[in-house]
Amino acid sequence: MDARTLVGLLSEPERLRVVAALALGASTLTAVA
């Protein structure tokens, strides 16, 4: 993943929350939501 893609993922609060949940180990849609 390049820097431009990462910045794009983190630029919106909803996406930031999803990326953070995945980074913390969430593996199901329920855990991410």
QUIPENOR-V470127 format. One record per residue. N is the residue number from 1. RES is the residue in one small letter. PHI is phi in radians with two decimals (* if undefined). Layout:
# QUIPENOR-V470127
{{N/RES/PHI} {N/RES/PHI}}
This chain:
# QUIPENOR-V470127
{{1/m/*} {2/d/-1.60} {3/a/-1.08} {4/r/-1.10} {5/t/-1.13} {6/l/-1.08} {7/v/-1.08} {8/g/-1.09} {9/l/-1.20} {10/l/-1.69} {11/s/-1.38} {12/e/-2.02} {13/p/-0.97} {14/e/-1.14} {15/r/-1.18} {16/l/-1.03} {17/r/-1.11} {18/v/-1.16} {19/v/-1.09} {20/a/-1.11} {21/a/-1.08} {22/l/-1.15} {23/a/-1.13} {24/l/-1.51} {25/g/1.88} {26/a/-1.11} {27/s/-2.24} {28/t/-2.22} {29/l/-1.06} {30/t/-1.09} {31/a/-1.18} {32/v/-1.33} {33/a/-1.30}}
